């Protein structure tokens, strides 16, 4: 009787979320030069989310329309990936993930189409193999495109629109000039959406120069180029979304949608976004004993995780409705009155000193 009553209360006060992002692995087969997984390799903790923990999520999947199986790793490395997709689809949910595309074998693609996966994002950092493969070490653009051409062929054979292909392009100073060719790749592969994003977590200070928002002298060039690509994309009925390129210091908003979404990390911790994920803190028992740090406006700060509870111990409803979590989300309410500096003073330092908050 008590358990039944608890479930009913959970349903009554359960949140309605835009999406729930689930980190199913921190393993990766790539070595991208900008990624914490690569830069912090001596401190990084590689784990897969066990299927038993994922199954504990099932009661909470009803809170959202979209379950996105993504965190700081390559989702296809988790041997239970297909079972996880199958479980979510059986509950009537849309399911997506982002991959580097290197593990898309014919069997894998066939299964993804048969499961009617809704969204598959592909990470790129260049439209030429020379550029992309230099930045995304361990990736091979020619192989990725070949795999995606096979995806398009199999979808056509099965008369399926799923999965929808999205391209995720990381904009850097050294690869921005190639972004103009992304529409050609999108047409070739049948992608209907492109997201161009910034380098918002800078773990290696030497990479600060690669962030286009730090290249203030060419801001007009970046803005005009992005708008031109967006207009060309619209004529071809392709969605082109971009962030930045400029920063807004006074902003109290967050591009990570912390008010209507959450991340459940590899250990079951409920966190606002991947940038506050405790896994970024690294292995505290690592031999070098160094504290993980990141660079913000040429200053170094410790990477601090943020968790409001763990689904192993509490329901997502209870965690979402905790006083401290409600207070946190309220800080990002666009209707909130008050001067930005007053609101910033109440935010965690990790959020104040985050490029996502500044619009990047």
VODREN-545199 format. One record per residue (C-alpha): residue in three letters; x, z, y. Coordinates in steps of 0.2 Angstrom, whole numbers, plus 5000, padded with zeros to 4 digits. Layout:
N
ALAXZY ...
This chain:
360
UNK500050005000 UNK501450055012 UNK502349885009 UNK500749785011 UNK500449875028 UNK502249845034 UNK502049655030 UNK500449645039 UNK501249735055 UNK502649615054 UNK501549465054 UNK500549525069 UNK502049555080 UNK503149415073 UNK503949305085 UNK503649125088 UNK505349045089 UNK505848865093 UNK507148875079 UNK508048995068 UNK509848945065 UNK510649005049 UNK512449005046 UNK512648965028 UNK514548955027 UNK516148985038 UNK517248865027 UNK517648695033 UNK518648545027 UNK519148495044 UNK520448555056 UNK519848505073 UNK521048545087 UNK519848635098 UNK518948735084 UNK519148925082 UNK519248895063 UNK520848795066 UNK521648895080 UNK521249065072 UNK521649015055 UNK522749165052 UNK521249285056 UNK519849175050 UNK518649245037 UNK518049105025 UNK516349145017 UNK514849065010 UNK513149145012 UNK512549194995 UNK510849124989 UNK510249304987 UNK510449335005 UNK509749175010 UNK508149214999 UNK507949375010 UNK507649255025 UNK506149175017 UNK504849295024 UNK505549265041 UNK505549075040 UNK503749075044 UNK504149125062 UNK504748945066 UNK504448765064 UNK506348715062 UNK507648795052 UNK509448735056 UNK510748765043 UNK512248775054 UNK513648895060 UNK515548895061 UNK515748785045 UNK515348635035 UNK513648665027 UNK513848545013 UNK515248655006 UNK513948785001 UNK513548744983 UNK511748804986 UNK511448695001 UNK510148584993 UNK509248734986 UNK509148805003 UNK508448645010 UNK507148634996 UNK506548804999 UNK506248775017 UNK505448615014 UNK504248695001 UNK503748815015 UNK503248665026 UNK504748685038 UNK505748555047 UNK507548575041 UNK509148505049 UNK511048525049 UNK512648455057 UNK514048385047 UNK515748305049 UNK515148175038 UNK516648175026 UNK515648235011 UNK514148115012 UNK514348034995 UNK513047914988 UNK512348054977 UNK512248174992 UNK511348045003 UNK510148004989 UNK509748194988 UNK509548215006 UNK508348075007 UNK507348124992 UNK507148305000 UNK506548225016 UNK507848325026 UNK507248305044 UNK508848305055 UNK510648265051 UNK511848285066 UNK513548195065 UNK514948275075 UNK516148145084 UNK517548165097 UNK517847975100 UNK517147805096 UNK518847735090 UNK519647805074 UNK521247835084 UNK520447955096 UNK519148035085 UNK520348065070 UNK521748145082 UNK520548265089 UNK519448295073 UNK520948315061 UNK520348295043 UNK519048175048 UNK519047985046 UNK517947895058 UNK517947735048 UNK517447835032 UNK516047925041 UNK515347765048 UNK515347685031 UNK514447835024 UNK513147825038 UNK512947645035 UNK512547685016 UNK511347815023 UNK510447685033 UNK510347565018 UNK509647705006 UNK508347755019 UNK507847565020 UNK507747545001 UNK506647705000 UNK505647655015 UNK506047825022 UNK506347875040 UNK507148045035 UNK508348105039 UNK508348065057 UNK510148035062 UNK510848125078 UNK512548095085 UNK513448245093 UNK514948185104 UNK516148315111 UNK516648265129 UNK518448295133 UNK519548225147 UNK520548125134 UNK519048045125 UNK517748025139 UNK518247845142 UNK517647805124 UNK515847885127 UNK515247715134 UNK515347645117 UNK514247775108 UNK512747665110 UNK513447535100 UNK513747655086 UNK512047725088 UNK511247555086 UNK512347505071 UNK511847665062 UNK510047685068 UNK510347845077 UNK508947885089 UNK509748035098 UNK511448065106 UNK511948235113 UNK513548235123 UNK514248415125 UNK515648505133 UNK517048615127 UNK516248775130 UNK517248895119 UNK519148875124 UNK520148985111 UNK521748895115 UNK522148905134 UNK523148745133 UNK521448655130 UNK520748715147 UNK521348555154 UNK520348455142 UNK518648525148 UNK517848395160 UNK517048525171 UNK518848585175 UNK519248405182 UNK518348435198 UNK519148285207 UNK518248165195 UNK516548245195 UNK515748095203 UNK516447985190 UNK515848095175 UNK514148115183 UNK513847925187 UNK514547875170 UNK513347995161 UNK511847935171 UNK512247755167 UNK512347785149 UNK510747885149 UNK509847735158 UNK510547605145 UNK510047725131 UNK508247735138 UNK508147545138 UNK508547545120 UNK507347695116 UNK508747805112 UNK508747985118 UNK510448025127 UNK510548205132 UNK512148275141 UNK512648445148 UNK513548465164 UNK514748405170 UNK514748525184 UNK514648715184 UNK513348825192 UNK514048995195 UNK512449075201 UNK511449025185 UNK510549155176 UNK509949025162 UNK510748995146 UNK510848825137 UNK510848915120 UNK508948955122 UNK509249135118 UNK507449185123 UNK506549075110 UNK507849055096 UNK509149155086 UNK510549145074 UNK510749235058 UNK512549235053 UNK513449225037 UNK513249415034 UNK511449425039 UNK511749485057 UNK510449425070 UNK511349365085 UNK510849275101 UNK511949115099 UNK513449055089 UNK514549095104 UNK514149285102 UNK514349275083 UNK515449425076 UNK516349305064 UNK517349245080 UNK518149415081 UNK519149365066 UNK519849475052 UNK520249645060 UNK521449675045 UNK522449515048 UNK524349545047 UNK524649505065 UNK523349625071 UNK522949515086 UNK521349525095 UNK520349355096 UNK520249295114 UNK519549155124 UNK519949075141 UNK518649075155 UNK519149005172 UNK521049025168 UNK520849205163 UNK520949275145 UNK519549385138 UNK519249465121 UNK518049385110 UNK516649515107 UNK515249485095 UNK513449535098 UNK512249595085 UNK510449665086 UNK510249705068 UNK510449645050 UNK509049565040 UNK509749655024 UNK509149815032 UNK507649765044 UNK506449635046 UNK506749495059 UNK505149555068 UNK505749725070 UNK507449665076 UNK506749545088 UNK505549675096 UNK506949805098 UNK507049875115 UNK508849825118 UNK508549645112 UNK506949625123 UNK508049695138 UNK509349565134 UNK508149415133 UNK507349475149 UNK508949445158 UNK508749255155 UNK506949245160 UNK506749105174 UNK505349205181 UNK506349355184 UNK506549405202 UNK508249465209 UNK509849395216 UNK510949315203 UNK512349435206 UNK511149585202 UNK510649505186 UNK512349465181 UNK512849645183 UNK511649685169 UNK512249555157 UNK513549575144 UNK515249515150 UNK515249385136 UNK513749305144 UNK514249315162 UNK515949235157 UNK515249095147 UNK515248915152 UNK513548885143 UNK512749005156 UNK513548895170 UNK512648745163 UNK514048665153 
